[in-house]
Amino acid sequence: MTVRPEFTAKMSSKTFLDYYWYKEELVDICRKNCLPTYGTKAELTKYIVSLLEGEPAESLKPRRRRERSKQKIKAEDMKEDTKLLENGFSFNNEARKFFSNYFQVKNFSFKKAMAIKLREVERTKDYDATIKGIINAYLESQNKENVIDNEEERTYQWNNFVRDFCDDPSSNEYTNKMKVASII
């Protein structure tokens, strides 16, 4: 088994990309190298790769900024046509109440596809985007065949590995699949 090397600003981007890094580690690397520290694993990885490929840290700017209003919208004020960026929408307890009522479920859980949609809205500064787009992202995520393929999804290496390992019929011989997966 190959031991992951300690990060240095002199390692090659290929070496860096050959290993799995936790988000907390990526944030720490970014902080220590004066890079933006806000974003997804995919965004943080891009900043680090750019630095390793010779781009000066001061020229690396965040790919997106929180463009949402500072005001916080209440669940009772949310509707399908409520604008996301102008009304202070965020994935909080108020949004959870709204979606629980909307989908008529007692306990609502946000889905990754919803967060990806909101980040896309922030990145593109889509001031016309509404809660309906988040609802559609949720509904599309319910279709198991609809797999999201984007930079962010590809950073979930461990999750993807575990899913594939557990789906492989040859893993059925193990009683504790997670332990075996972690050893591999």
Salt bridges, closest charged atoms under 4 A:
ASP18 OD2 - LYS14 NZ 2.91
GLU25 OE2 - ARG4 NH2 2.61
ASP28 OD2 - LYS32 NZ 3.04
GLU43 OE2 - ARG64 NE 2.81
GLU67 OE2 - LYS125 NZ 3.90
GLU80 OE1 - LYS132 NZ 3.87
GLU94 OE2 - LYS97 NZ 3.22
GLU122 OE1 - ARG64 NH1 2.71
GLU122 OE2 - ARG68 NH2 2.53
ASP128 OD1 - LYS83 NZ 3.76
ASP149 OD1 - ARG154 NH1 2.74
GLU151 OE2 - LYS46 NZ 3.03
GLU151 OE1 - ARG63 NH1 3.31
GLU152 OE2 - ARG119 NH2 2.09
GLU153 OE1 - LYS112 NZ 3.27
ASP164 OD1 - ARG163 NH2 3.57
